[in-house]
Amino acid sequence: MKVLITCLSHSWGGLEMYSILTAKQLIKNNIETELLCYINSSVYKEALKEDLPIITTNFKNYFQINSYLNVAKTLKEKKFDIIHCQASKDLWLMVPALKLAKLSTPLLLTKQMGSYIIKKDFLHKWIYKRVNGAFAISKVIAKNLVDTTPLTEEKIKLLHNSIDTEKFNPSVVDRNKVRNEYNIQENEILIGMMARFSPGKGHEEFILAANELSKKYNNLKFMIVGEPSKGEDNYAAEIKTLASSLSVIDKIIFTGFRKDTPEILAALDIFVFPSHAEAFGIALAEALSMGVPSVCSNSDGVLDIAVDNVTSLLFEKKNWSDLKDKLEILINNEGLRREFSIASRKRAVDLFDIKIFTNKLLGLYNYFLFMNQKNLSIN
């Protein structure tokens, strides 16, 4: 099998990271794979570091005929079995290029983020008619695809994002490394969240809940991990000002950006995921893999990951008082924390491991190849 992964983005985030990860996993499984991206983009630079085969394009708008022709020529020469787009905007290059090349290669799309734009006009219908199948990273994204695009439910398959459960493994990560760094005592309960500073991530609810809990319990410490999203420095300052205005400020550790995510999670006794809306929530899946009991908002893609009263306690999103109440249950029940820890690790290994993702992806590739050949033989 020969696969082309496309990621036409100049940014670097979850979508771009998963493009690289997908290509690496396919190659690891002896699938001949190449990556189409912009030259000198973050994806391009990361692909070079990983020694991935790269095809570049300068496609910027719908009127660049040369881009269509060049990609069409490449597709005819390379003879890919599968073309897998990592963002819907990639379709605007790939569909015309496939038409020009007169190729029936299965065209697949992974949808990482929801959209509020309805894409059911004539042009979008023409584009999406060429899409053989789409992968949604959560149930809420699958529904969003049906609601906003011409794709039918039959073409949409659920394919959760994945994590390396061997890397995020509590039995191989030192719990005390980060706790010692920040002088967290053994008898102290460390409660933390990991998110970029951006509206809707739930920082306000976390701080307000922490403030109330710290008045009642003197053995609590709180940790906020992350840096401001681009252009969100003022928001980050507002969050820190809020914490400073409350009595809890001496109990909160702002770590800034950290690369040692497994070590951070290992240090925590309780993980909080208070996001108002999330397509999936990779940090939550990583926390489960590390066996950290969690309290999560009852919204969107969170529900694909956390199971109420099994791995986590769910609270009403945006409701800091409910978050406080759910945290208090875990603070006062070490046995329940242990139960959640065991169940969390098991769920992560059973559902979100990178090997499971890869095997399912390869199965879906073979399914769409079979369906495409079947349809061609009928026509």
Residue frames relative to the residue before (quaternion, step in Angstrom):
aa qw qx qy qz dx dy dz
M 1.0000 0.0000 0.0000 0.0000 0.00 0.00 0.00
K 0.1362 -0.7839 0.6038 0.0480 3.55 -1.04 0.87
V 0.0799 -0.8418 0.5327 -0.0339 3.58 -0.55 1.22
L 0.1682 -0.7400 0.6413 0.1133 3.53 -1.17 0.75
I 0.1585 -0.7518 0.6356 0.0757 3.56 -0.83 1.08
T 0.1099 -0.7963 0.5902 0.0744 3.61 -0.86 0.87
C 0.0860 0.7695 -0.6297 0.0620 3.56 -1.08 0.81
L 0.0269 -0.8225 0.5667 -0.0402 3.55 0.03 1.34
S 0.3850 0.6948 -0.4985 0.3471 3.52 0.22 1.35
H 0.3088 -0.7320 0.5758 0.1929 3.54 -1.16 0.69
S 0.5903 0.5923 -0.3559 0.4171 3.59 1.28 -0.16
W 0.2235 -0.7336 0.6071 0.2081 3.52 -1.35 -0.13
G 0.2896 0.7235 -0.5710 0.2580 3.53 -0.58 1.23
G 0.8200 -0.2550 0.1738 0.4821 3.54 -1.24 -0.46
L 0.6448 0.5332 -0.3216 0.4433 3.57 0.93 -0.91
E 0.6993 0.4680 -0.2670 0.4698 3.55 0.86 -1.01
M 0.6209 0.5512 -0.3299 0.4493 3.55 1.05 -0.81
Y 0.6945 0.4750 -0.2797 0.4624 3.57 0.95 -0.90
S 0.5548 0.5752 -0.3997 0.4488 3.60 1.16 -0.38
I 0.6702 0.4783 -0.2780 0.4947 3.55 0.95 -0.94
L 0.6573 0.5273 -0.3049 0.4438 3.56 0.91 -0.96
T 0.6543 0.5167 -0.3100 0.4569 3.57 0.95 -0.91
A 0.6542 0.5107 -0.3096 0.4641 3.57 0.92 -0.92
K 0.6572 0.5178 -0.3067 0.4537 3.59 0.93 -0.90
Q 0.6749 0.5002 -0.2981 0.4533 3.57 0.93 -0.90
L 0.6349 0.5249 -0.3314 0.4599 3.57 1.03 -0.77
I 0.6614 0.4995 -0.3005 0.4719 3.57 0.92 -0.92
K 0.6182 0.5519 -0.3268 0.4543 3.57 1.06 -0.81
N 0.7271 0.3840 -0.2164 0.5264 3.56 1.19 -0.63
N 0.5740 -0.6566 0.3373 0.3545 3.55 1.24 0.69
I 0.4344 0.6445 -0.4959 0.3873 3.58 1.09 0.77
E 0.4017 -0.7079 0.5248 0.2491 3.58 -0.71 1.06
T 0.0506 0.8353 -0.5333 0.1234 3.57 -0.43 1.25
E 0.0427 -0.7681 0.6382 0.0298 3.55 -1.11 0.79
L 0.3110 -0.7570 0.5568 0.1420 3.55 -1.24 0.60
L 0.1958 -0.7656 0.6048 0.0988 3.58 -0.81 1.06
C 0.1878 0.7837 -0.5662 0.1732 3.58 -0.67 1.11
Y 0.6126 -0.5177 0.4340 0.4104 3.55 -1.34 0.02
I 0.4953 -0.6414 0.4918 0.3183 3.57 -1.02 0.77
N 0.8405 0.1544 -0.1738 0.4894 3.56 -1.07 0.94
S 0.4289 0.6624 -0.4938 0.3652 3.60 1.20 0.33
S 0.6675 -0.4768 0.3700 0.4361 3.59 -1.27 0.19
V 0.6168 0.5393 -0.3377 0.4634 3.57 1.07 -0.75
Y 0.6403 0.5357 -0.3056 0.4580 3.57 0.97 -0.93
K 0.6876 0.4878 -0.2825 0.4577 3.58 0.87 -1.00
E 0.6592 0.4958 -0.3054 0.4758 3.57 1.00 -0.82
A 0.6314 0.5322 -0.3252 0.4607 3.59 1.05 -0.78
L 0.6193 0.5340 -0.3348 0.4682 3.58 1.06 -0.74
K 0.6394 0.5327 -0.3183 0.4539 3.58 0.97 -0.89
E 0.7327 0.4151 -0.2147 0.4947 3.55 1.03 -0.88
D 0.4037 -0.7439 0.4440 0.2942 3.57 1.35 0.04
L 0.3060 0.7534 -0.5152 0.2706 3.57 0.98 0.91
P 0.5136 -0.6226 0.4817 0.3414 3.63 -1.04 0.67
I 0.1111 -0.8333 0.5415 -0.0040 3.58 -0.70 1.11
I 0.0977 -0.7121 0.6900 0.0853 3.51 -1.28 0.70
T 0.1741 -0.8135 0.5469 0.0940 3.61 -0.83 0.88
T 0.0753 -0.7628 0.6402 0.0502 3.52 -1.32 0.47
N 0.2943 -0.7372 0.5733 0.2030 3.57 -1.23 0.45
F 0.2290 0.8135 -0.5024 0.1830 3.58 1.26 0.44
K 0.0089 -0.8197 0.5714 -0.0378 3.58 -0.76 1.11
N 0.8113 0.0054 0.0162 0.5844 3.57 1.05 -0.70
Y 0.7090 -0.5144 0.3118 0.3681 3.52 -1.35 0.35
F 0.6826 0.5140 -0.2845 0.4347 3.60 1.20 -0.32
Q 0.5133 0.6324 -0.4248 0.3951 3.59 1.26 0.19
I 0.2032 -0.8292 0.5125 0.0917 3.55 0.26 1.31
N 0.6271 0.5623 -0.3416 0.4170 3.58 1.00 -0.79
S 0.6178 0.5464 -0.3447 0.4483 3.59 1.07 -0.72
Y 0.6425 0.5135 -0.3173 0.4721 3.58 0.96 -0.86
L 0.6840 0.5009 -0.2854 0.4470 3.56 0.88 -1.00
N 0.6642 0.5130 -0.3055 0.4499 3.58 0.95 -0.89
V 0.6775 0.4721 -0.2942 0.4812 3.57 0.93 -0.88
A 0.6138 0.5449 -0.3440 0.4561 3.60 1.04 -0.77
K 0.6457 0.5178 -0.3096 0.4680 3.57 0.99 -0.86
T 0.6499 0.5197 -0.3055 0.4628 3.58 0.98 -0.89
L 0.6588 0.5184 -0.3078 0.4501 3.57 0.94 -0.90
K 0.6514 0.5073 -0.3140 0.4688 3.59 1.00 -0.79
E 0.6826 0.4933 -0.2841 0.4582 3.57 1.00 -0.86
K 0.7344 0.4546 -0.2358 0.4454 3.57 0.89 -0.99
K 0.1655 -0.8347 0.5074 0.1356 3.60 1.17 -0.60
F 0.0588 0.8186 -0.5630 0.0972 3.56 0.64 1.17
D 0.4256 -0.6868 0.5293 0.2588 3.56 -1.18 0.63
I 0.7841 0.1075 -0.0247 0.6107 3.57 1.16 -0.73
I 0.0996 -0.7426 0.6561 0.0905 3.56 -1.13 0.72
H 0.0765 -0.8239 0.5604 -0.0350 3.54 -0.58 1.22
C 0.1692 -0.8026 0.5693 0.0554 3.58 -0.38 1.28
Q 0.3234 -0.7712 0.5227 0.1656 3.57 -0.95 0.91
A 0.7718 0.1595 -0.1272 0.6023 3.60 1.28 -0.04
S 0.5849 -0.6240 0.3902 0.3412 3.57 -1.04 0.77
K 0.6062 0.5660 -0.3726 0.4163 3.62 1.07 -0.57
D 0.5553 0.6097 -0.3887 0.4109 3.60 1.19 -0.45
L 0.5676 0.6266 -0.3716 0.3836 3.57 1.17 -0.63
W 0.6338 0.5649 -0.3310 0.4120 3.58 1.09 -0.71
L 0.6548 0.4201 -0.3091 0.5470 3.57 1.28 -0.20
M 0.7305 0.4858 -0.2604 0.4032 3.56 0.76 -1.05
V 0.6462 0.5259 -0.3416 0.4349 3.62 0.93 -0.76
P 0.6826 0.4505 -0.3117 0.4837 3.66 0.77 -0.86
A 0.6373 0.5321 -0.3354 0.4452 3.60 1.00 -0.78
L 0.6528 0.5005 -0.3078 0.4781 3.59 0.99 -0.80
K 0.6271 0.5279 -0.3303 0.4679 3.58 1.05 -0.76
L 0.6685 0.4976 -0.2973 0.4659 3.58 0.93 -0.93
A 0.6981 0.4593 -0.2630 0.4822 3.57 1.04 -0.78
K 0.3061 -0.7789 0.4821 0.2592 3.58 1.35 -0.25
L 0.3931 0.7137 -0.4700 0.3395 3.53 0.96 1.01
S 0.2970 -0.7569 0.5591 0.1624 3.56 -1.11 0.73
T 0.2295 0.8121 -0.5051 0.1808 3.59 1.26 0.38
P 0.5022 -0.6492 0.4680 0.3276 3.63 -0.85 0.87
L 0.1568 -0.7819 0.6013 0.0505 3.56 -0.87 1.05
L 0.0534 -0.8200 0.5689 -0.0333 3.56 -0.60 1.21
L 0.1876 -0.7858 0.5852 0.0697 3.56 -1.17 0.66
T 0.1832 -0.7332 0.6401 0.1383 3.56 -1.03 0.82
K 0.1674 -0.7823 0.5955 0.0731 3.56 -0.88 0.98
Q 0.1651 -0.8224 0.5427 0.0437 3.55 -0.49 1.28
M 0.8012 0.2065 -0.0783 0.5562 3.57 1.11 -0.70
G 0.4868 -0.6572 0.4948 0.2938 3.55 -1.14 0.66
S 0.2130 -0.7618 0.5992 0.1233 3.55 -1.29 0.36
Y 0.3192 -0.7378 0.5623 0.1942 3.54 -1.13 0.70
I 0.5671 0.5967 -0.3743 0.4269 3.58 1.32 -0.05
I 0.3410 -0.7299 0.5569 0.2022 3.57 -0.81 1.01
K 0.1008 -0.8189 0.5650 -0.0007 3.57 -0.65 1.15
K 0.3957 0.7285 -0.4689 0.3048 3.57 0.65 1.11
D 0.3751 0.7102 -0.4991 0.3252 3.57 1.20 0.54
F 0.7647 -0.3987 0.2547 0.4375 3.56 -1.34 0.15
L 0.6919 0.4882 -0.2927 0.4441 3.60 0.81 -0.98
H 0.6696 0.4863 -0.3031 0.4725 3.57 0.93 -0.86
K 0.6118 0.5365 -0.3530 0.4618 3.59 1.05 -0.68
W 0.6398 0.5203 -0.3184 0.4675 3.56 1.03 -0.81
I 0.6637 0.5036 -0.2966 0.4669 3.59 0.94 -0.90
Y 0.7532 0.4276 -0.2282 0.4448 3.57 0.70 -1.10
K 0.5205 0.6237 -0.4165 0.4082 3.58 1.23 -0.31
R 0.6778 0.4975 -0.2823 0.4620 3.58 1.14 -0.67
V 0.5748 0.5937 -0.3755 0.4197 3.61 1.26 -0.30
N 0.3334 -0.7717 0.5131 0.1732 3.58 -0.66 1.12
G 0.8048 -0.1158 0.1033 0.5728 3.57 1.05 -0.71
A 0.1915 -0.7717 0.5968 0.1075 3.54 -1.25 0.50
F 0.2601 -0.7511 0.5907 0.1388 3.54 -1.11 0.79
A 0.1551 -0.7817 0.6004 0.0666 3.58 -0.74 1.09
I 0.4134 -0.7438 0.4683 0.2379 3.59 -0.83 0.96
S 0.7859 0.0693 -0.0722 0.6102 3.60 1.28 -0.14
K 0.6737 -0.4992 0.3546 0.4137 3.56 -1.27 0.27
V 0.6370 0.5301 -0.3375 0.4464 3.59 1.02 -0.73
I 0.6457 0.4948 -0.3173 0.4874 3.61 1.10 -0.66
A 0.6016 0.5479 -0.3537 0.4613 3.60 1.06 -0.68
K 0.6635 0.4885 -0.2958 0.4835 3.58 0.94 -0.88
N 0.6370 0.5382 -0.3220 0.4482 3.57 1.00 -0.82
L 0.6259 0.5368 -0.3306 0.4591 3.58 1.04 -0.75
V 0.6584 0.4964 -0.3030 0.4778 3.58 0.97 -0.86
D 0.6967 0.5012 -0.2710 0.4358 3.57 0.94 -0.93
T 0.8144 0.3236 -0.1271 0.4646 3.59 0.95 -0.86
T 0.7582 0.3161 -0.2007 0.5339 3.63 1.18 -0.27
P 0.6092 -0.5636 0.4062 0.3824 3.61 -1.24 0.21
L 0.4582 0.7003 -0.4488 0.3133 3.62 1.23 -0.09
T 0.3434 -0.7246 0.5617 0.2036 3.56 -1.06 0.79
E 0.6770 -0.5031 0.3497 0.4077 3.57 -1.23 0.42
E 0.6185 0.5777 -0.3440 0.4066 3.58 1.06 -0.76
K 0.6945 0.4767 -0.2721 0.4652 3.59 1.12 -0.61
I 0.6699 0.5114 -0.2846 0.4568 3.59 1.25 -0.30
K 0.0681 -0.7943 0.6036 -0.0020 3.56 -0.83 1.05
L 0.4281 -0.6905 0.5253 0.2531 3.56 -1.07 0.80
L 0.1049 0.7750 -0.6136 0.1088 3.57 -0.76 1.08
H 0.2579 -0.8048 0.5178 0.1328 3.55 -0.04 1.31
N 0.5275 -0.5614 0.5211 0.3676 3.53 -1.26 0.46
S 0.2883 -0.7886 0.5291 0.1228 3.55 -1.16 0.55
I 0.2156 -0.7485 0.6118 0.1375 3.51 -1.35 0.23
D 0.4878 -0.6243 0.5195 0.3200 3.54 -1.29 0.37
T 0.2053 -0.8281 0.5111 0.1043 3.59 -0.07 1.28
E 0.5704 0.5545 -0.3973 0.4575 3.60 1.25 -0.13
K 0.6466 0.4809 -0.3000 0.5105 3.56 1.15 -0.68
F 0.7395 0.3125 -0.1791 0.5687 3.58 0.98 -0.92
N 0.3332 0.7303 -0.4982 0.3277 3.52 0.50 1.30
P 0.4013 -0.7596 0.4521 0.2399 3.61 -0.44 1.15
S 0.6367 0.5543 -0.3366 0.4172 3.59 1.12 -0.53
V 0.7497 0.3638 -0.2184 0.5079 3.62 1.21 -0.30
V 0.6565 0.4830 -0.3075 0.4911 3.60 1.28 0.01
D 0.4550 -0.7025 0.4873 0.2489 3.57 -0.94 0.97
R 0.3650 -0.7530 0.5129 0.1914 3.58 -0.56 1.19
N 0.7363 0.4797 -0.2404 0.4123 3.59 0.99 -0.81
K 0.4563 0.7089 -0.4535 0.2892 3.61 1.19 -0.30
V 0.7472 0.3732 -0.2138 0.5067 3.59 0.71 -1.07
R 0.6124 0.5493 -0.3565 0.4430 3.60 1.03 -0.69
N 0.6591 0.4877 -0.3078 0.4827 3.60 1.00 -0.76
E 0.6124 0.5704 -0.3420 0.4274 3.57 1.03 -0.82
Y 0.7857 0.2859 -0.1416 0.5300 3.58 0.98 -0.86
N 0.4816 -0.7152 0.4086 0.2992 3.57 1.26 0.44
I 0.2670 0.7455 -0.5507 0.2640 3.57 0.89 1.01
Q 0.3504 -0.7619 0.5100 0.1915 3.58 -0.65 1.12
E 0.6527 -0.5470 0.3628 0.3783 3.56 -1.22 0.56
N 0.7153 0.4493 -0.2574 0.4692 3.58 1.03 -0.75
E 0.5792 0.5854 -0.3755 0.4253 3.60 1.28 -0.05
I 0.3276 -0.7208 0.5811 0.1881 3.55 -1.08 0.81
L 0.1706 -0.8000 0.5718 0.0630 3.56 -0.63 1.17
I 0.0850 -0.7932 0.6029 -0.0147 3.55 -0.68 1.21
G 0.0632 0.8516 -0.5136 0.0835 3.59 -0.63 1.04
M 0.1630 -0.7391 0.6406 0.1294 3.50 -1.39 0.32
M 0.1835 -0.7644 0.6100 0.0996 3.54 -1.22 0.61
A 0.3577 0.7096 -0.5406 0.2763 3.58 -0.57 1.15
R 0.5298 -0.5790 0.5040 0.3607 3.52 -1.19 0.53
F 0.4938 -0.6229 0.5056 0.3354 3.56 -1.16 0.57
S 0.3160 0.7051 -0.5605 0.2981 3.53 -0.35 1.33
P 0.5615 -0.6105 0.4199 0.3682 3.63 -0.92 0.79
G 0.7543 0.3696 -0.2814 0.4639 3.55 -0.98 0.87
K 0.5795 0.5903 -0.3776 0.4161 3.59 1.26 -0.12
G 0.5288 -0.6925 0.3704 0.3220 3.59 1.27 -0.15
H 0.2913 0.7801 -0.5089 0.2182 3.60 1.18 0.41
E 0.6345 0.5472 -0.3375 0.4291 3.59 0.97 -0.85
E 0.6725 0.4970 -0.2990 0.4598 3.57 0.86 -0.97
F 0.6273 0.5469 -0.3290 0.4462 3.57 1.01 -0.83
I 0.6991 0.4735 -0.2722 0.4614 3.58 0.85 -0.99
L 0.6603 0.5042 -0.3130 0.4601 3.59 0.94 -0.83
A 0.6451 0.4966 -0.3165 0.4868 3.59 1.02 -0.78
A 0.6402 0.5300 -0.3173 0.4566 3.58 0.98 -0.87
N 0.6318 0.5515 -0.3270 0.4357 3.56 0.99 -0.84
E 0.6907 0.4704 -0.2810 0.4719 3.58 0.87 -0.93
L 0.6693 0.5089 -0.3043 0.4478 3.58 0.94 -0.88
S 0.6593 0.5265 -0.3165 0.4335 3.59 0.99 -0.80
K 0.5805 0.5697 -0.3732 0.4463 3.59 1.21 -0.38
K 0.7384 0.4254 -0.2041 0.4818 3.56 1.14 -0.71
Y 0.7862 0.2223 -0.1012 0.5676 3.58 1.08 -0.75
N 0.2523 -0.8023 0.5241 0.1340 3.58 -0.77 0.99
N 0.6460 0.5186 -0.3238 0.4570 3.60 1.28 0.08
L 0.5203 0.6403 -0.4099 0.3890 3.60 1.17 0.51
K 0.0309 -0.7339 0.6772 0.0430 3.52 -1.25 0.68
F 0.2058 -0.7826 0.5811 0.0863 3.56 -1.12 0.72
M 0.1144 -0.8009 0.5870 0.0287 3.55 -1.04 0.82
I 0.0912 -0.7656 0.6356 0.0383 3.55 -0.97 0.96
V 0.1066 -0.8140 0.5710 0.0000 3.56 -0.54 1.24
G 0.5970 0.5656 -0.4220 0.3814 3.59 -0.86 0.94
E 0.3230 -0.7173 0.5866 0.1926 3.51 -1.35 0.34
P 0.6465 -0.5145 0.3659 0.4284 3.62 -1.20 0.22
S 0.4780 -0.5974 0.5498 0.3350 3.55 -1.18 0.60
K 0.6781 -0.4814 0.3459 0.4344 3.58 -1.22 0.36
G 0.8276 0.1819 -0.1596 0.5065 3.58 -0.78 1.05
E 0.6486 0.5388 -0.3093 0.4397 3.60 1.28 0.03
D 0.2544 0.7904 -0.5205 0.1991 3.60 1.13 0.55
N 0.6423 0.5255 -0.3258 0.4529 3.59 1.00 -0.78
Y 0.6345 0.5217 -0.3298 0.4652 3.57 1.02 -0.80
A 0.6390 0.5216 -0.3254 0.4623 3.59 0.96 -0.85
A 0.6422 0.5200 -0.3162 0.4660 3.57 1.03 -0.82
E 0.6312 0.5361 -0.3264 0.4557 3.59 1.05 -0.79
I 0.6439 0.5202 -0.3175 0.4626 3.58 1.00 -0.85
K 0.6801 0.4765 -0.2914 0.4749 3.59 0.92 -0.87
T 0.6110 0.5348 -0.3405 0.4741 3.58 1.14 -0.63
L 0.6167 0.5390 -0.3355 0.4654 3.57 1.04 -0.80
A 0.6677 0.4954 -0.3001 0.4675 3.58 0.89 -0.93
S 0.6596 0.5229 -0.3022 0.4474 3.58 1.01 -0.85
S 0.6625 0.5170 -0.3013 0.4505 3.57 1.12 -0.65
L 0.6969 0.4339 -0.2526 0.5121 3.58 1.28 -0.25
S 0.6322 -0.5710 0.3781 0.3624 3.55 -1.21 0.44
V 0.5982 0.6180 -0.3435 0.3772 3.58 1.26 -0.36
I 0.4303 0.7494 -0.4475 0.2303 3.61 1.18 -0.34
D 0.6731 0.5012 -0.3050 0.4501 3.62 0.99 -0.74
K 0.6754 0.4869 -0.2817 0.4769 3.56 1.28 -0.29
I 0.6639 0.5047 -0.2954 0.4661 3.61 1.28 -0.24
I 0.1801 -0.7567 0.6223 0.0879 3.54 -1.00 0.94
F 0.1432 -0.7513 0.6395 0.0777 3.58 -0.79 1.06
T 0.2055 -0.8341 0.5026 0.0967 3.59 -0.30 1.22
G 0.3632 -0.6843 0.5332 0.3399 3.57 1.10 -0.65
F 0.7506 -0.3530 0.2757 0.4858 3.56 -1.25 -0.37
R 0.0160 -0.7847 0.6196 -0.0098 3.57 -1.01 0.88
K 0.3308 -0.7395 0.5536 0.1930 3.55 -1.07 0.77
D 0.6599 0.5364 -0.2996 0.4324 3.59 1.18 -0.57
T 0.0442 -0.8607 0.5072 0.0040 3.57 0.76 1.11
P 0.6528 0.5039 -0.3542 0.4411 3.68 0.79 -0.78
E 0.6699 0.4971 -0.3006 0.4623 3.60 0.97 -0.84
I 0.6095 0.5392 -0.3423 0.4697 3.59 1.08 -0.73
L 0.6948 0.4756 -0.2764 0.4634 3.57 0.82 -1.01
A 0.6223 0.5525 -0.3396 0.4383 3.59 1.03 -0.75
A 0.6535 0.5358 -0.3048 0.4394 3.57 1.12 -0.69
L 0.6440 0.5684 -0.3160 0.4029 3.58 1.16 -0.61
D 0.3344 -0.7000 0.5927 0.2165 3.52 -1.27 0.58
I 0.7770 0.0553 -0.0210 0.6267 3.57 1.18 -0.65
F 0.2137 -0.7608 0.6024 0.1128 3.57 -0.97 0.92
V 0.1693 -0.7814 0.5950 0.0818 3.57 -1.00 0.87
F 0.0462 -0.7744 0.6311 0.0027 3.56 -0.94 0.96
P 0.0143 0.8748 -0.4819 0.0487 3.61 0.23 1.28
S 0.2783 0.8087 -0.4872 0.1766 3.60 1.25 0.25
H 0.4736 -0.6890 0.4789 0.2674 3.57 -1.04 0.84
A 0.7844 -0.0364 0.0533 0.6169 3.59 1.12 -0.67
E 0.0975 0.7972 -0.5849 0.1134 3.57 -0.77 1.00
A 0.4659 -0.6880 0.4782 0.2844 3.56 -0.83 0.97
F 0.8023 -0.0023 0.0140 0.5967 3.58 1.03 -0.76
G 0.2332 -0.7888 0.5367 0.1881 3.61 0.47 -1.13
I 0.0671 -0.8546 0.5144 0.0223 3.55 0.57 1.20
A 0.6093 0.5614 -0.3575 0.4310 3.61 1.05 -0.71
L 0.6329 0.5249 -0.3256 0.4667 3.57 1.08 -0.72
A 0.6433 0.5111 -0.3183 0.4729 3.59 0.98 -0.84
E 0.6392 0.5184 -0.3197 0.4695 3.59 1.05 -0.77
A 0.6305 0.5273 -0.3264 0.4668 3.59 1.05 -0.78
L 0.6282 0.5219 -0.3310 0.4726 3.58 1.00 -0.81
S 0.6587 0.5231 -0.3093 0.4436 3.56 0.91 -0.93
M 0.6876 0.4530 -0.2680 0.5003 3.57 1.14 -0.68
G 0.4821 -0.7041 0.4129 0.3184 3.57 1.29 0.10
V 0.4136 0.6973 -0.4826 0.3314 3.58 1.09 0.69
P 0.3934 -0.7000 0.5334 0.2659 3.64 -0.69 0.97
S 0.1470 -0.8388 0.5239 0.0203 3.56 -0.96 0.81
V 0.2064 -0.6991 0.6643 0.1653 3.48 -1.43 0.35
C 0.0184 -0.8419 0.5333 -0.0803 3.57 -0.54 1.21
S 0.5344 -0.5864 0.4948 0.3546 3.54 -1.23 0.49
N 0.4373 -0.7137 0.4895 0.2446 3.58 -1.07 0.74
S 0.4836 0.6945 -0.4021 0.3494 3.57 0.76 1.01
D 0.9005 0.0554 -0.0105 0.4311 3.49 -1.38 0.58
G 0.8713 -0.1020 0.0798 0.4734 3.55 -1.01 -0.92
V 0.4608 0.6696 -0.4473 0.3732 3.59 1.27 -0.20
L 0.6650 0.5442 -0.2952 0.4177 3.55 1.03 -0.87
D 0.5879 0.5417 -0.3717 0.4720 3.60 1.27 -0.21
I 0.7295 0.4432 -0.2187 0.4728 3.56 1.17 -0.58
A 0.7924 0.2960 -0.1361 0.5158 3.56 0.63 -1.18
V 0.1798 -0.7529 0.6225 0.1152 3.57 -1.16 0.67
D 0.4431 -0.7234 0.4661 0.2511 3.55 -0.58 1.19
N 0.8512 0.1007 -0.1288 0.4988 3.55 -0.96 1.02
V 0.6507 0.4460 -0.3363 0.5144 3.58 1.24 0.38
T 0.7938 0.1144 -0.0481 0.5953 3.57 0.79 -1.06
S 0.8137 0.1444 0.0323 0.5622 3.52 1.15 -0.72
L 0.3019 -0.6580 0.6298 0.2814 3.48 -1.42 -0.03
L 0.2595 -0.7730 0.5617 0.1403 3.58 -0.82 1.00
F 0.1148 -0.7798 0.6112 0.0716 3.55 -1.09 0.75
E 0.6147 -0.5503 0.4139 0.3848 3.55 -1.23 0.45
K 0.4688 -0.7046 0.4468 0.2899 3.59 -0.60 1.12
K 0.8169 0.2196 -0.2331 0.4797 3.55 -1.16 0.87
N 0.6253 0.5393 -0.3310 0.4567 3.61 1.28 -0.05
W 0.2283 -0.8232 0.5046 0.1248 3.58 0.01 1.29
S 0.6094 0.5616 -0.3545 0.4331 3.59 1.09 -0.62
D 0.6482 0.4940 -0.3076 0.4910 3.57 1.05 -0.79
L 0.6023 0.5431 -0.3445 0.4729 3.58 1.08 -0.74
K 0.6397 0.5293 -0.3153 0.4595 3.59 0.93 -0.90
D 0.6712 0.5116 -0.3003 0.4444 3.58 0.88 -0.98
K 0.6814 0.4838 -0.2911 0.4657 3.59 0.95 -0.89
L 0.6235 0.5242 -0.3381 0.4714 3.58 1.05 -0.71
E 0.6392 0.5473 -0.3251 0.4315 3.56 0.98 -0.85
I 0.5954 0.5620 -0.3599 0.4474 3.59 1.08 -0.69
L 0.7115 0.4404 -0.2600 0.4819 3.59 0.88 -0.94
I 0.5901 0.5725 -0.3665 0.4355 3.59 1.06 -0.69
N 0.7606 0.4044 -0.1873 0.4721 3.55 0.95 -0.94
N 0.7542 0.3500 -0.1913 0.5217 3.60 1.23 -0.12
E 0.1892 -0.8162 0.5402 0.0787 3.56 0.07 1.33
G 0.6159 0.5579 -0.3416 0.4390 3.58 1.08 -0.69
L 0.6511 0.4997 -0.3091 0.4805 3.58 1.00 -0.81
R 0.6116 0.5414 -0.3484 0.4598 3.58 1.05 -0.72
R 0.6522 0.5070 -0.3145 0.4676 3.60 0.98 -0.81
E 0.6346 0.5268 -0.3244 0.4632 3.59 0.99 -0.84
F 0.6662 0.4959 -0.2937 0.4734 3.58 0.90 -0.95
S 0.6225 0.5627 -0.3351 0.4285 3.57 1.02 -0.82
I 0.6780 0.4855 -0.2845 0.4729 3.58 0.87 -0.98
A 0.6830 0.4890 -0.2836 0.4625 3.59 0.91 -0.96
S 0.6246 0.5524 -0.3336 0.4397 3.58 1.06 -0.76
R 0.6657 0.5029 -0.2972 0.4643 3.55 0.86 -0.99
K 0.6566 0.5160 -0.3081 0.4557 3.58 0.93 -0.90
R 0.6667 0.5050 -0.3093 0.4526 3.60 0.90 -0.90
A 0.6509 0.5186 -0.3186 0.4538 3.58 0.95 -0.84
V 0.6793 0.4859 -0.2877 0.4687 3.58 0.90 -0.93
D 0.6974 0.4915 -0.2706 0.4459 3.58 0.97 -0.87
L 0.8145 0.3076 -0.1208 0.4768 3.60 0.99 -0.81
F 0.8287 0.2987 -0.1069 0.4610 3.58 0.88 -0.88
D 0.3924 0.7289 -0.4832 0.2848 3.59 1.21 0.18
I 0.5990 -0.6112 0.3946 0.3345 3.56 -1.04 0.84
K 0.6293 0.5324 -0.3428 0.4505 3.61 1.06 -0.66
I 0.6278 0.5231 -0.3291 0.4732 3.59 1.05 -0.76
F 0.6263 0.5394 -0.3194 0.4635 3.57 1.00 -0.89
T 0.6921 0.4926 -0.2835 0.4450 3.57 0.82 -1.02
N 0.6611 0.5038 -0.3067 0.4638 3.59 0.92 -0.88
K 0.6591 0.4951 -0.3090 0.4743 3.57 0.99 -0.82
L 0.6326 0.5334 -0.3279 0.4558 3.58 1.00 -0.82
L 0.6661 0.4917 -0.3022 0.4724 3.59 0.90 -0.89
G 0.6256 0.5310 -0.3298 0.4667 3.57 1.06 -0.72
L 0.6631 0.4920 -0.2957 0.4805 3.57 1.01 -0.81
Y 0.5965 0.5450 -0.3598 0.4666 3.59 1.05 -0.70
N 0.6841 0.4830 -0.2854 0.4661 3.58 0.85 -0.97
Y 0.6181 0.5455 -0.3364 0.4552 3.58 1.07 -0.75
F 0.7182 0.4380 -0.2650 0.4714 3.59 0.80 -0.97
L 0.5797 0.5471 -0.3713 0.4761 3.59 1.16 -0.49
F 0.6605 0.5086 -0.2948 0.4671 3.57 0.92 -0.94
M 0.6798 0.4910 -0.2914 0.4603 3.59 0.87 -0.97
N 0.6411 0.5260 -0.3240 0.4554 3.57 1.03 -0.78
Q 0.6656 0.4914 -0.2969 0.4768 3.58 0.95 -0.88
K 0.6240 0.5428 -0.3254 0.4583 3.56 1.06 -0.77
N 0.6794 0.4872 -0.2856 0.4686 3.58 0.93 -0.94
L 0.6376 0.5268 -0.3261 0.4578 3.58 1.05 -0.76
S 0.6598 0.5091 -0.3122 0.4561 3.58 1.00 -0.81
I 0.6324 0.5246 -0.3252 0.4681 3.58 1.13 -0.68
N 0.7215 0.4306 -0.2339 0.4892 3.54 0.99 -0.92
